[in-house]
Amino acid sequence: MAKYEQYINENYTMPTEDMDHFEEWKKTPEMQKEVDIILKENHIS
C-alpha cells in the first residue's frame, strides 16, 4: 500500500470535495500489480 500511496502523492493532486467529475488515475504496469495485490489482500478481487 505504501508504494502505491507514494506513487499517487508524487504524480497526482487529490481533488477537493467540490469536484465535478471523476477522473481515474492512470497506473503504470508496476502500480497496477500493487493495486491487484491490495485488492486481493482485502478480498475485493
N, C-alpha and C positions, 0 to 999 in steps of 0.2 A: 504494500500500500504506500509506503514511504517513497518509493521510486516514482510511482505514478503521480502522487501528490506533488513531488518536486518538479516533475515534467510539466504539469498543469500550471504551477506557480511561475515557472520560468517562461512559459510560452503563451499564456492566456491571461486575460483580466476577468475577474469574477464579475458577472453582471449585477446591477443593482436590483432591488425589489421591484422597481417600476419598468423592468424590461418589457418590450412589446413584441418580442419574437423569441423563438427557441433556436439556438444555433448549436448543432452537435460539433464538439471539438474533434478535430482530425487527430488520429493516432498513428504513430509510426508502427511498423510491424512489431518492434520490441515492446512498445507500450500496449499494443493490443494483446500480446501474450500476458503482460502484467494484469490487464483488465480481466482476461479469461481466468487467471489464477484467483483473483479476488472474487469473482462471481462463483467459481467452483467452491472456494473455501466457505462462502456464505450460503451455499446450497441454492443458488439462484439459477445456475445453468447446468 
